[in-house]
């Protein structure tokens, strides 16, 4: 199993390229199941989760080719399978996004229930309630969701909670339903908009994505399309926090500052200087330790839960105290006990973490627990005195493309070792 070896203390400097967004690529790849014909998807990040989605699409019978421009071509014309097996779903909860497309196109789907994970119980009841309201018969047997609907029908859906993949699943299912579907209290995340744009390129009629009310007029069939995935705002945010912690000056290319409003505001509050262009962000941190920043996570356009762990790490070395409230997931503070092993001072009270910044963290052997928690450990290790080793980095490989190469390019002392 690979580990990351990091020696802290280097300021970061230089340019790096931001990859395509994992959380847009996964549902967009799943959406290709809605049509027969070939889709070509560009800017797909090279990540373990993307490989898992490719395996899943291959498992149901889609043809996948990586072309010479590193775009993924997916042809779902010959799909015969309707089963998403436990072995794949357990390694990636986002596999649930094949449920809507399979059911809408084939009238049946059998998808393993994802179960809980390191950040909470993460039920999919809202996905299932929405599909049931569209006429699907659903039951759970032996850990699998069995959904049947010869043809889904449009419905007026009011989601009890804002759910990203729930909105995506229902939006995809509705593209082939009979009549109009309205999704209220829909997620407004940029990745939902990216999916809607791809669906429209496939011939769907989706309006209102990016607002809390999405209308979808069902069509009899969709066709393949060519599309380019939007930049990864969480990868972008993670590197920005890295610089705010280590000091230095870095330019991130091929990103989109408009997707990061809440994150850029907090970085500025922390003392970083931010400059933006249409597809780049420059971050410069010249003051010593960052100012502490209070964080309250919420659905987009609020502060993203996927950036909470990284800002917790930043607050651990800030000059003063801060309060971080995690309001999206119930159990997303697994990084805290590892940060404490590096000398951080954090008090956990329910879904709130109160940090008292310290002048220095010390390197330690660390264990990654989930994707964003692992990212926060990398950031802490970059500023800590001495060497840290981070174990179980397959979590990082799920969501950060070649993190050690990108950070080395900026001057960090980081390398991957196998043992
Ligand atoms: N929820 C329910 N019932 C449902 C669905 C969600 O109670 O049927 C609850 C969840 O338990 C959670 C809240 O609603 O408390 C929001 O969860 P959501 O459904 O929005 O999360 P998700 O769709 O499973 C996506 C991202 C996550 C990101 C969240 C929140 C993908 C593939 N995953 O998950 O990304 O944290 O939205 O923004 O898009 C990551 O990339 O590290 C990651 C975890």
Boltz pocket constraint, residues with backbone or C-beta under 6 A from the ligand:
constraints:
  - pocket:
      binder: B
      contacts: [[A, 22], [A, 23], [A, 26], [A, 94], [A, 120], [A, 121], [A, 122], [A, 123], [A, 124], [A, 125], [A, 126], [A, 127], [A, 128], [A, 161], [A, 162], [A, 163], [A, 164], [A, 165], [A, 166], [A, 191], [A, 305], [A, 306], [A, 328], [A, 329], [A, 330], [A, 371], [A, 372], [A, 399]]
      max_distance: 6.0
